[in-house]
Amino acid sequence: MSVPKLPSVLALPEGDAELHLVVRMTWQDLAALGQHAGRIAARTGRPVGLQEAATDLLRLSSAVLGEPSRHAIGRFPAPPAEGRRRGGDI
């Protein structure tokens, strides 16, 4: 049996992280993502790709859900002790 490959995570200099994913979506969702990219492009006056549009939507959904700003310290609190994994349990 083969072991599934885990997505790689890159730490970026500005403090963000980059994660490469494959996302399965309907054509309607893809069209909506393209429309969102178009709105961003109109607002910024430059070309915008689907990746940037998806990132923007994720940030917007975090803001709607009441998440603190992306630069806030302690944005992702540690899980309760019973939910923590032991080292090496990845």
N, CA and C atoms as a LAMMPS dump frame, in Angstrom:
ITEM: TIMESTEP
0
ITEM: NUMBER OF ATOMS
270
ITEM: BOX BOUNDS ff ff ff
-5.0000000000000000e+02 5.0000000000000000e+02
-5.0000000000000000e+02 5.0000000000000000e+02
-5.0000000000000000e+02 5.0000000000000000e+02
ITEM: ATOMS id mol type element x y z
1 1 1 N 0.847 -1.177 0
2 1 2 C 0 0 0
3 1 3 C 0.891 1.238 0
4 2 1 N 0.525 2.21 -0.793
5 2 2 C 1.313 3.441 -0.853
6 2 3 C 0.823 4.431 0.194
7 3 1 N 1.745 5.217 0.694
8 3 2 C 1.431 6.244 1.682
9 3 3 C 1.066 7.507 0.935
10 4 1 N -0.1 8.131 1.251
11 4 2 C -0.465 9.358 0.543
12 4 3 C 0.529 10.472 0.833
13 5 1 N 0.83 11.245 -0.188
14 5 2 C 1.761 12.358 -0.035
15 5 3 C 1.034 13.528 0.621
16 6 1 N 1.617 14.044 1.682
17 6 2 C 1.049 15.202 2.372
18 6 3 C 1.43 16.475 1.627
19 7 1 N 0.508 17.44 1.564
20 7 2 C 0.854 18.704 0.912
21 7 3 C 1.986 19.404 1.654
22 8 1 N 2.873 20.032 0.908
23 8 2 C 3.964 20.751 1.546
24 8 3 C 3.494 22.132 1.98
25 9 1 N 4.016 22.582 3.088
26 9 2 C 3.705 23.901 3.616
27 9 3 C 4.996 24.702 3.628
28 10 1 N 4.937 25.894 3.072
29 10 2 C 6.098 26.773 3.048
30 10 3 C 5.857 27.966 3.958
31 11 1 N 6.842 28.293 4.761
32 11 2 C 6.78 29.507 5.573
33 11 3 C 7.294 30.658 4.723
34 12 1 N 6.501 31.712 4.62
35 12 2 C 6.879 32.876 3.815
36 12 3 C 7.491 33.947 4.698
37 13 1 N 8.387 34.768 4.139
38 13 2 C 9.1 35.772 4.94
39 13 3 C 8.19 36.751 5.674
40 14 1 N 7.03 37.084 5.097
41 14 2 C 6.148 38.062 5.745
42 14 3 C 5.3 37.456 6.858
43 15 1 N 5.519 36.174 7.157
44 15 2 C 4.804 35.551 8.262
45 15 3 C 3.626 34.693 7.849
46 16 1 N 3.276 34.682 6.584
47 16 2 C 2.194 33.839 6.094
48 16 3 C 2.725 32.444 5.802
49 17 1 N 1.825 31.559 5.437
50 17 2 C 2.199 30.212 5.022
51 17 3 C 1.595 29.95 3.648
52 18 1 N 2.253 29.114 2.885
53 18 2 C 1.753 28.753 1.559
54 18 3 C 1.535 27.251 1.528
55 19 1 N 0.326 26.863 1.118
56 19 2 C -0.056 25.462 1.056
57 19 3 C -0.633 25.192 -0.323
58 20 1 N -0.1 24.209 -1.018
59 20 2 C -0.587 23.866 -2.353
60 20 3 C -1.624 22.758 -2.231
61 21 1 N -2.789 22.999 -2.807
62 21 2 C -3.905 22.068 -2.724
63 21 3 C -4.479 21.777 -4.101
64 22 1 N -5.171 20.67 -4.192
65 22 2 C -6.002 20.39 -5.354
66 22 3 C -7.434 20.458 -4.843
67 23 1 N -8.236 21.301 -5.457
68 23 2 C -9.608 21.517 -5.005
69 23 3 C -10.562 21.044 -6.09
70 24 1 N -11.511 20.225 -5.688
71 24 2 C -12.534 19.763 -6.624
72 24 3 C -13.771 20.617 -6.399
73 25 1 N -14.274 21.227 -7.476
74 25 2 C -15.432 22.107 -7.349
75 25 3 C -16.316 21.991 -8.586
76 26 1 N -17.515 22.495 -8.447
77 26 2 C -18.444 22.489 -9.575
78 26 3 C -18.044 23.592 -10.552
79 27 1 N -18.551 23.498 -11.774
80 27 2 C -18.287 24.536 -12.762
81 27 3 C -18.878 25.862 -12.302
82 28 1 N -20 25.81 -11.604
83 28 2 C -20.623 27.04 -11.104
84 28 3 C -19.727 27.728 -10.076
85 29 1 N -19.118 26.934 -9.193
86 29 2 C -18.203 27.51 -8.202
87 29 3 C -16.963 28.087 -8.883
88 30 1 N -16.476 27.389 -9.906
89 30 2 C -15.326 27.891 -10.642
90 30 3 C -15.659 29.212 -11.337
91 31 1 N -16.863 29.29 -11.91
92 31 2 C -17.298 30.531 -12.554
93 31 3 C -17.41 31.659 -11.529
94 32 1 N -17.936 31.353 -10.346
95 32 2 C -18.055 32.37 -9.295
96 32 3 C -16.674 32.847 -8.853
97 33 1 N -15.716 31.925 -8.789
98 33 2 C -14.351 32.304 -8.428
99 33 3 C -13.755 33.217 -9.494
100 34 1 N -14.026 32.908 -10.758
101 34 2 C -13.566 33.769 -11.845
102 34 3 C -14.198 35.148 -11.791
103 35 1 N -15.482 35.212 -11.432
104 35 2 C -16.151 36.506 -11.302
105 35 3 C -15.543 37.311 -10.156
106 36 1 N -15.206 36.621 -9.065
107 36 2 C -14.575 37.324 -7.941
108 36 3 C -13.209 37.866 -8.367
109 37 1 N -12.466 37.074 -9.147
110 37 2 C -11.175 37.551 -9.659
111 37 3 C -11.383 38.794 -10.522
112 38 1 N -12.448 38.796 -11.316
113 38 2 C -12.753 39.964 -12.138
114 38 3 C -13.058 41.201 -11.315
115 39 1 N -13.786 41.012 -10.211
116 39 2 C -14.092 42.156 -9.329
117 39 3 C -12.825 42.717 -8.686
118 40 1 N -11.933 41.822 -8.258
119 40 2 C -10.672 42.282 -7.669
120 40 3 C -9.854 43.021 -8.722
121 41 1 N -9.807 42.472 -9.943
122 41 2 C -9.045 43.104 -11.025
123 41 3 C -9.59 44.495 -11.341
124 42 1 N -10.909 44.631 -11.346
125 42 2 C -11.515 45.938 -11.608
126 42 3 C -11.172 46.932 -10.502
127 43 1 N -11.153 46.444 -9.268
128 43 2 C -10.859 47.309 -8.126
129 43 3 C -9.387 47.721 -8.085
130 44 1 N -8.477 46.785 -8.436
131 44 2 C -7.046 47.063 -8.316
132 44 3 C -6.405 47.547 -9.605
133 45 1 N -7.094 47.342 -10.748
134 45 2 C -6.546 47.785 -12.017
135 45 3 C -5.402 46.934 -12.529
136 46 1 N -5.386 45.657 -12.148
137 46 2 C -4.341 44.746 -12.613
138 46 3 C -4.934 43.354 -12.79
139 47 1 N -4.261 42.487 -13.546
140 47 2 C -4.769 41.123 -13.712
141 47 3 C -4.748 40.356 -12.389
142 48 1 N -5.752 39.523 -12.18
143 48 2 C -5.856 38.727 -10.955
144 48 3 C -6.182 37.294 -11.348
145 49 1 N -5.44 36.338 -10.81
146 49 2 C -5.667 34.931 -11.105
147 49 3 C -6.622 34.278 -10.113
148 50 1 N -6.991 33.048 -10.415
149 50 2 C -7.904 32.309 -9.544
150 50 3 C -7.301 32.051 -8.171
151 51 1 N -5.992 31.848 -8.123
152 51 2 C -5.334 31.608 -6.837
153 51 3 C -5.495 32.814 -5.91
154 52 1 N -5.267 33.999 -6.433
155 52 2 C -5.421 35.209 -5.614
156 52 3 C -6.876 35.415 -5.212
157 53 1 N -7.805 35.096 -6.118
158 53 2 C -9.23 35.231 -5.801
159 53 3 C -9.625 34.263 -4.694
160 54 1 N -9.123 33.027 -4.755
161 54 2 C -9.431 32.044 -3.709
162 54 3 C -8.854 32.486 -2.373
163 55 1 N -7.642 33.016 -2.377
164 55 2 C -7.02 33.509 -1.142
165 55 3 C -7.845 34.643 -0.56
166 56 1 N -8.295 35.549 -1.412
167 56 2 C -9.109 36.676 -0.959
168 56 3 C -10.418 36.185 -0.344
169 57 1 N -11.056 35.207 -0.981
170 57 2 C -12.308 34.664 -0.435
171 57 3 C -12.089 33.997 0.917
172 58 1 N -10.977 33.296 1.073
173 58 2 C -10.682 32.68 2.376
174 58 3 C -10.485 33.745 3.448
175 59 1 N -9.806 34.815 3.1
176 59 2 C -9.613 35.904 4.072
177 59 3 C -10.938 36.586 4.399
178 60 1 N -11.782 36.767 3.378
179 60 2 C -13.094 37.374 3.615
180 60 3 C -13.942 36.502 4.529
181 61 1 N -13.927 35.195 4.302
182 61 2 C -14.738 34.305 5.137
183 61 3 C -14.225 34.305 6.567
184 62 1 N -12.922 34.421 6.76
185 62 2 C -12.371 34.516 8.114
186 62 3 C -12.85 35.785 8.801
187 63 1 N -12.895 36.883 8.056
188 63 2 C -13.342 38.152 8.622
189 63 3 C -14.822 38.089 8.988
190 64 1 N -15.622 37.453 8.147
191 64 2 C -17.059 37.336 8.413
192 64 3 C -17.311 36.476 9.643
193 65 1 N -16.479 35.462 9.833
194 65 2 C -16.643 34.566 10.983
195 65 3 C -16.092 35.158 12.269
196 66 1 N -15.574 36.377 12.204
197 66 2 C -15.11 37.054 13.41
198 66 3 C -13.686 36.725 13.792
199 67 1 N -12.914 36.205 12.868
200 67 2 C -11.511 35.926 13.161
201 67 3 C -10.766 37.247 13.321
202 68 1 N -9.749 37.287 14.165
203 68 2 C -8.925 38.491 14.257
204 68 3 C -8.132 38.677 12.97
205 69 1 N -7.488 39.812 12.845
206 69 2 C -6.72 40.076 11.63
207 69 3 C -5.664 39.004 11.437
208 70 1 N -5.213 38.842 10.209
209 70 2 C -4.278 37.764 9.904
210 70 3 C -2.919 37.978 10.548
211 71 1 N -2.663 39.168 11.056
212 71 2 C -1.386 39.431 11.698
213 71 3 C -1.485 39.406 13.22
214 72 1 N -2.628 39.035 13.74
215 72 2 C -2.8 38.996 15.192
216 72 3 C -1.975 37.865 15.8
217 73 1 N -1.393 38.141 16.936
218 73 2 C -0.626 37.114 17.641
219 73 3 C -1.61 36.148 18.283
220 74 1 N -1.306 34.862 18.197
221 74 2 C -2.161 33.859 18.825
222 74 3 C -3.452 33.628 18.069
223 75 1 N -3.442 33.808 16.783
224 75 2 C -4.666 33.658 15.996
225 75 3 C -5.234 32.257 16.101
226 76 1 N -4.38 31.266 16.118
227 76 2 C -4.83 29.885 16.192
228 76 3 C -4.427 29.312 17.551
229 77 1 N -5.331 29.383 18.529
230 77 2 C -4.977 28.914 19.865
231 77 3 C -4.707 27.409 19.866
232 78 1 N -3.921 26.993 20.828
233 78 2 C -3.614 25.568 20.959
234 78 3 C -4.883 24.805 21.316
235 79 1 N -5.026 23.579 20.792
236 79 2 C -6.213 22.796 21.127
237 79 3 C -6.175 22.396 22.588
238 80 1 N -7.317 21.984 23.161
239 80 2 C -7.31 21.531 24.543
240 80 3 C -6.349 20.361 24.72
241 81 1 N -5.847 20.173 25.917
242 81 2 C -4.823 19.156 26.187
243 81 3 C -5.229 17.782 25.676
244 82 1 N -6.499 17.391 25.847
245 82 2 C -6.902 16.063 25.412
246 82 3 C -6.918 15.932 23.89
247 83 1 N -6.943 17.05 23.166
248 83 2 C -6.964 17.008 21.718
249 83 3 C -5.582 17.11 21.088
250 84 1 N -4.557 17.361 21.896
251 84 2 C -3.211 17.512 21.35
252 84 3 C -2.617 16.174 20.962
253 85 1 N -1.816 16.202 19.91
254 85 2 C -1.135 15.001 19.476
255 85 3 C 0.248 14.94 20.098
256 86 1 N 0.703 13.742 20.299
257 86 2 C 2.07 13.561 20.79
258 86 3 C 3.021 13.824 19.639
259 87 1 N 4.236 14.215 19.94
260 87 2 C 5.227 14.459 18.91
261 87 3 C 5.384 13.253 18.008
262 88 1 N 5.437 13.476 16.71
263 88 2 C 5.618 12.395 15.754
264 88 3 C 4.329 11.768 15.259
265 89 1 N 3.175 12.178 15.77
266 89 2 C 1.891 11.609 15.342
267 89 3 C 1.314 12.368 14.163
268 90 1 N 2.105 12.611 13.161
269 90 2 C 1.622 13.382 12.016
270 90 3 C 1.077 12.46 10.97
